[in-house]
Amino acid sequence: MLKDVAEFMEFLQTGLTPYHVVKNVCSMLTREGFIALSEGDSWELEPNTGYYVTRNGSSIVAFKTGELNVRRGFNIVASHTDSPCLKIKNNALTATAAYQRLNVETYGGALYYTMLDRPLRIAGRVIERDGDRLRAVNVQSDFLVTIPSVAIHQNREANDGLKLNPQVDLLPLIGMGDGEDVVGTITHEKDVVDYDLFVVPDTEPYTYGAKDEFLAAPRLDDLTGVFGGMKALIKSNCSTISVCACFDNEEVGSGTKQGAGSTLLKDVLNGIICAVAEPDDAVEELSRNAVANSFLVSMDNAHALHPNHPEKCDPTNRCLINKGIVIKHHANQAYLTDGMSSAVLKNILAKANVPYQDFFNRSDARSGSTLGTISNRQVSLHTVDIGLAQLAMHSFCETMGTDDLAVLVDGLKAFYQTDLRFFGDEVVFEG
């Protein structure tokens, strides 16, 4: 197994929530010499150096400064740290007869039936009080919970169309009897004021197929983008300023202070510009020049051709697992790819011998939106939407190709190392 695939499987297993994902990414970057910055400070940046900044413990933006010439623009890759799951409400325990269950609500649009009869774990963060200070601490339970399905003998119509009510059918079973305080059990009775706790899949990632062609795991959407983008950034040797932005809350619309719809990306780009601006520079003009020469690759996985339901895909644009990076198109701009941005990326990938394929939805099917459209409301950038082909999107166990991860890293690395110049309707490649 390739080293990056094995490392990615561990990344998936330990990245239970966005808080855990960001902590893992911080550790990865710190090992590679990246320097932590605070949004509340003025930044002093050095050429050819890596930095990162976090927000809310669940979003992170990392960048390499290259030659620190902001007029040449930013090469940006965006992804998201969250995945569909269940969020635990306050007053978490609810009793039915002798059973104790967790009172939860759905987070994002999951395939509900895939939550049943599966190992689940409680994870997230608690807010602890320590004197006159509040502190967020990542936690996870050392025990599992499960949502038992109803036996076929008691639900004879289950195979004719299963409809699940989240308030009735998706409450995880945690124990018998009166039950203990759930938060206290996880935090060992610390002084917890409140929490953001989730019930998440704890299926161990595994490869399958006669030649181990497939990787199955929770959270492939979109920890593939987080891991691939950060690995490419680390491995790249770029002259331009390269940025990897990983946002929380994409699965619920991105409209939070740490989501793609927030000012996070714009604030980081402006922070870089202000740090390198000379005293006689007009910062507003410098920012306009930088954005005009910038390019965003919005990374969020795409639907592969399903072996049992090929009719669900477009008749002439059918993406396959292990066949390369997927470039996503949509006439109504659910994806921001246009002819020029697609051509720019295709040119970069072709020069790097990285395979790619085009994705279009069926014309009678609804398309989901993603990071590109949302982040452009804050900062307008040349944008292409991409992903890797996967099956069972939003299942508690998804499938992708084992070969595609290396392809993604190689493709994003090639993008980071390309110096683009935009002149009206013409794009010049200098890297």
C-alpha positions in Angstrom: 0.0 0.0 0.0 1.3 3.5 -0.9 2.5 5.5 2.1 0.1 8.3 1.5 -2.9 5.9 1.4 -2.0 4.3 4.7 -1.5 7.8 6.2 -4.8 8.9 4.8 -6.6 5.9 6.3 -5.3 6.9 9.7 -6.3 10.5 9.0 -9.9 9.4 8.2 -10.0 7.2 11.3 -8.9 9.9 13.7 -10.6 12.9 12.1 -13.9 12.1 13.8 -15.1 15.8 13.8 -13.9 19.0 12.2 -12.2 19.8 15.6 -10.2 16.6 15.4 -9.5 17.2 11.7 -8.0 20.6 12.3 -5.9 19.4 15.2 -4.5 16.6 13.0 -3.8 19.1 10.2 -2.0 21.4 12.7 0.2 18.6 13.8 1.0 17.6 10.2 1.9 21.2 9.3 4.0 21.8 12.5 6.0 18.7 11.7 6.8 20.2 8.3 7.9 23.5 9.8 4.8 25.6 9.3 4.4 28.4 11.8 1.1 29.1 13.6 -0.4 32.6 13.3 -3.2 34.3 15.2 -5.9 36.3 13.4 -5.7 38.9 16.2 -2.1 39.8 15.5 -0.2 41.7 12.9 1.8 39.2 10.7 5.5 39.4 9.8 6.1 36.9 6.9 9.2 35.6 5.4 9.7 34.3 1.8 9.6 30.5 1.2 8.0 29.8 4.6 4.8 28.0 5.6 2.2 29.4 7.9 -1.3 28.5 9.1 -4.2 30.1 10.9 -7.3 28.5 12.5 -10.8 29.7 13.3 -13.2 28.2 15.8 -10.9 25.1 16.0 -12.8 23.7 13.0 -11.4 25.6 10.0 -7.8 26.1 8.9 -6.0 28.1 6.2 -2.4 27.2 5.5 -0.1 28.9 3.0 3.4 29.0 1.6 4.8 32.4 0.8 7.0 31.6 -2.2 8.8 34.8 -3.3 6.2 36.9 -1.4 5.1 38.8 -4.5 1.4 39.3 -3.9 0.9 41.0 -7.3 1.4 37.6 -8.9 -1.7 36.4 -7.1 -2.6 33.4 -5.0 -3.0 29.8 -6.0 -5.8 28.5 -3.7 -7.3 25.1 -3.0 -10.5 24.9 -0.9 -12.1 21.9 0.8 -14.3 21.3 3.9 -13.7 19.6 7.2 -17.2 18.5 8.1 -19.3 15.5 7.1 -23.0 14.5 7.7 -23.6 13.0 11.2 -25.8 13.4 14.3 -25.4 16.2 16.8 -26.2 15.6 20.4 -28.7 18.0 22.0 -28.4 19.3 25.6 -30.2 17.2 28.2 -28.9 14.3 26.1 -30.3 11.2 27.7 -33.8 10.1 26.9 -35.3 6.9 28.4 -37.5 4.2 26.8 -38.5 1.5 29.3 -35.1 0.2 30.6 -33.1 1.7 27.8 -31.1 5.0 27.7 -30.7 6.7 24.3 -29.1 9.9 23.1 -31.4 12.7 22.0 -29.8 13.9 18.7 -30.6 15.9 15.6 -29.3 15.4 12.1 -26.3 17.5 10.8 -26.2 17.7 7.0 -27.9 15.4 4.5 -26.8 11.9 5.4 -28.1 8.6 4.0 -30.1 7.8 7.2 -30.3 4.0 6.7 -26.5 3.7 6.7 -26.4 4.9 10.3 -28.2 1.7 11.5 -26.4 -1.3 13.1 -23.0 0.4 12.7 -20.3 1.2 15.3 -20.7 4.9 16.3 -18.6 7.1 18.6 -19.3 10.3 20.5 -16.8 13.0 19.7 -16.5 16.8 19.4 -15.5 19.5 21.9 -16.5 20.5 25.4 -16.2 24.0 26.8 -14.5 23.7 30.3 -14.5 26.4 33.0 -11.1 26.8 34.7 -11.4 29.7 37.2 -12.2 32.8 35.2 -11.3 31.2 31.9 -13.2 29.1 29.4 -11.3 26.5 27.3 -12.4 24.4 24.4 -11.1 20.8 24.6 -11.5 18.1 22.0 -12.9 14.8 23.3 -14.1 11.4 22.2 -15.7 8.6 24.0 -13.8 5.4 24.8 -17.0 3.4 24.2 -19.2 2.8 21.2 -22.9 3.3 20.6 -25.2 1.9 18.0 -28.7 2.6 16.4 -30.3 -0.8 16.2 -32.7 -1.4 13.3 -36.1 -2.9 13.7 -36.2 -6.6 12.9 -37.7 -7.7 9.6 -40.2 -9.8 11.6 -41.5 -6.6 13.3 -41.4 -4.4 10.1 -42.4 -6.6 7.2 -42.5 -3.6 4.8 -38.9 -2.6 5.5 -37.6 -3.9 2.2 -40.4 -2.2 0.3 -39.3 1.3 1.2 -37.8 2.3 4.5 -38.7 5.8 5.9 -36.8 6.9 9.0 -38.0 9.6 11.4 -34.9 11.3 13.0 -36.6 11.9 16.3 -37.8 8.3 16.6 -35.5 6.0 14.5 -32.1 7.6 14.8 -31.5 7.8 18.6 -28.3 5.9 19.5 -28.5 3.3 22.3 -26.0 4.2 25.0 -27.0 2.0 28.0 -29.4 0.5 30.4 -30.9 1.7 33.6 -30.9 5.3 34.8 -27.8 6.2 32.8 -24.9 8.5 33.7 -24.3 12.0 32.6 -23.0 11.6 29.1 -20.7 14.6 29.1 -19.3 13.7 32.5 -18.6 10.2 31.4 -16.5 11.5 28.5 -14.7 14.3 30.3 -14.2 12.6 33.6 -16.4 15.1 35.5 -14.6 18.3 34.5 -16.5 21.6 34.9 -18.2 21.6 31.5 -20.3 24.7 30.7 -21.5 23.5 27.3 -20.5 21.4 24.3 -20.5 20.6 20.6 -20.8 16.8 20.6 -21.6 14.5 17.7 -22.4 10.9 17.0 -20.1 9.9 14.2 -19.3 6.7 12.3 -16.4 4.7 13.7 -16.0 2.2 10.9 -12.3 1.5 10.4 -11.2 2.4 6.8 -10.5 -0.6 4.6 -9.5 -1.5 1.1 -11.4 -4.0 -1.0 -11.7 -5.5 -4.4 -9.6 -8.3 -6.1 -6.7 -5.9 -6.5 -7.5 -3.6 -3.6 -8.8 -1.0 -6.1 -11.3 0.5 -3.6 -11.0 2.4 -0.3 -14.1 2.4 1.9 -14.4 4.7 4.9 -16.5 7.4 6.6 -15.8 11.0 5.8 -14.2 10.6 2.3 -16.4 13.6 1.5 -14.5 15.8 2.1 -11.4 14.7 4.1 -10.0 13.6 0.7 -9.8 17.3 -0.2 -8.4 18.3 3.1 -5.7 15.7 3.1 -4.9 15.9 -0.6 -4.7 19.7 -0.5 -2.5 19.8 2.5 -0.2 17.1 1.2 0.2 18.9 -2.1 0.9 22.2 -0.3 3.6 20.5 1.8 5.2 18.8 -1.2 5.1 21.8 -3.5 8.0 24.1 -4.2 6.2 27.2 -5.3 7.3 30.7 -6.3 3.8 32.1 -6.0 1.8 32.3 -2.7 0.0 29.0 -2.4 -3.0 28.6 0.0 -5.0 25.6 1.2 -8.3 26.6 2.9 -10.3 24.0 4.8 -13.7 25.3 5.9 -16.3 23.9 8.4 -20.0 23.7 7.9 -20.2 23.1 4.2 -22.7 20.4 4.7 -25.2 22.9 6.3 -24.7 25.8 4.0 -21.4 27.4 5.0 -23.1 30.4 6.5 -21.0 30.5 9.7 -18.0 32.5 10.8 -15.8 29.5 10.0 -17.7 28.5 6.8 -16.8 29.2 3.2 -19.4 32.0 3.2 -17.6 33.8 5.9 -14.8 36.4 5.5 -12.1 33.8 6.6 -10.4 33.4 3.2 -10.7 37.1 2.4 -9.3 38.0 5.9 -6.3 35.7 5.4 -5.5 37.0 2.0 -5.8 40.6 3.2 -3.5 39.7 6.2 -0.9 38.4 3.7 -1.2 41.5 1.6 -0.9 43.9 4.5 2.1 42.0 5.8 4.1 42.4 2.6 2.9 45.9 1.5 5.5 48.6 1.4 4.8 51.9 3.2 4.1 53.6 -0.2 1.9 50.9 -1.6 -1.8 51.5 -2.0 -3.1 48.4 -0.2 -6.5 48.5 -2.0 -4.9 48.5 -5.4 -2.4 45.8 -4.3 -5.3 43.6 -3.2 -7.1 44.2 -6.5 -4.0 43.2 -8.5 -3.5 40.1 -6.3 -7.1 38.9 -6.6 -7.1 39.5 -10.4 -4.2 37.1 -10.8 -5.5 34.5 -8.4 -7.1 31.1 -9.1 -9.2 28.9 -6.9 -9.5 25.1 -7.1 -12.7 24.2 -5.2 -12.2 20.5 -4.1 -15.3 18.4 -3.2 -15.9 14.9 -4.4 -18.0 13.9 -7.3 -20.5 11.1 -8.1 -18.9 8.0 -9.8 -20.9 5.9 -12.2 -22.8 3.5 -10.0 -22.3 -0.2 -11.0 -26.0 -1.0 -10.2 -27.6 2.2 -11.4 -25.7 3.6 -14.5 -29.0 5.4 -15.5 -28.4 7.9 -12.7 -25.5 9.5 -14.6 -25.3 11.7 -17.6 -25.2 9.6 -20.8 -21.9 11.0 -22.2 -20.0 12.3 -19.1 -19.7 9.3 -16.8 -16.9 9.5 -14.2 -15.1 6.3 -13.0 -13.2 5.5 -9.9 -9.4 5.4 -10.4 -9.6 7.3 -13.6 -8.3 10.7 -12.4 -9.4 14.1 -11.2 -13.0 15.0 -11.9 -13.7 18.5 -13.3 -17.3 19.4 -12.4 -19.5 21.5 -14.7 -23.0 23.0 -14.2 -24.8 25.4 -16.6 -26.6 27.2 -13.7 -23.3 27.6 -11.8 -23.8 25.2 -8.9 -20.2 24.6 -9.8 -18.3 27.7 -10.9 -16.3 25.9 -13.6 -16.4 27.7 -17.0 -14.6 27.0 -20.3 -11.6 29.1 -19.3 -11.1 27.8 -15.8 -11.6 24.2 -17.0 -9.0 24.8 -19.8 -6.5 26.3 -17.3 -6.7 23.3 -15.0 -6.7 20.8 -17.9 -3.5 22.4 -19.3 -1.8 22.2 -15.9 -2.8 18.5 -15.5 -1.8 17.6 -19.0 1.6 19.1 -18.6 2.0 17.1 -15.3 0.7 13.8 -16.9 -2.2 13.8 -14.4 -5.4 12.1 -15.8 -8.7 14.0 -15.6 -12.4 13.5 -16.6 -15.4 15.8 -16.9 -18.6 15.5 -14.8 -22.1 16.8 -15.7 -25.3 15.9 -13.8 -28.2 14.4 -15.8 -30.1 17.4 -17.1 -33.2 16.3 -15.2 -31.4 15.9 -11.9 -30.7 18.5 -9.2 -27.1 19.4 -8.5 -25.7 20.2 -5.0 -23.6 23.4 -4.6 -20.2 23.5 -3.1 -17.4 25.8 -1.9 -16.6 27.7 -5.1 -19.9 29.5 -5.5 -20.2 30.3 -1.8 -16.6 31.5 -1.2 -16.9 33.8 -4.3 -19.5 35.9 -2.5 -16.7 37.2 -0.3 -13.8 37.3 -2.8 -14.2 37.0 -6.6 -11.8 34.5 -8.1 -11.2 32.6 -11.3 -12.6 29.2 -10.1 -12.8 25.6 -11.1 -14.7 22.9 -9.2 -13.1 19.5 -9.0 -13.3 16.3 -7.0 -12.5 12.6 -7.0 -15.1 10.1 -8.2 -16.8 8.3 -5.3 -19.7 6.0 -4.6 -22.3 6.2 -1.7 -21.7 9.9 -1.1 -23.1 11.0 2.4 -23.2 7.4 3.5 -21.7 6.5 6.9 -19.2 4.4 4.8 -18.3 5.8 1.3 -16.1 4.4 -1.5 -13.3 5.9 -3.6 -10.4 4.5 -5.6 -7.0 3.7 -4.0 -5.1 5.1 -7.0 -6.9 8.4 -7.1 -5.4 9.9 -3.9 -1.9 10.1 -5.4 -3.4 11.5 -8.6 -5.1 14.2 -6.6 -1.9 15.1 -4.7 0.2 15.2 -8.0 -2.4 17.4 -9.7 -2.8 19.9 -6.9 1.0 20.0 -6.5 1.3 20.9 -10.2 -1.3 23.6 -9.7 0.5 25.1 -6.8 3.8 25.2 -8.8 2.2 27.0 -11.8 2.5 30.7 -12.1 -0.5 32.1 -13.9 -1.0 35.5 -15.5 -4.4 36.8 -16.6 -4.7 39.4 -19.4 -8.3 39.8 -20.3 -9.3 36.8 -22.4 -5.7 35.4 -22.3 -4.0 33.3 -19.7 -0.2 32.9 -19.7 1.6 30.0 -17.9 4.9 30.8 -16.4 5.5 27.7 -14.2 
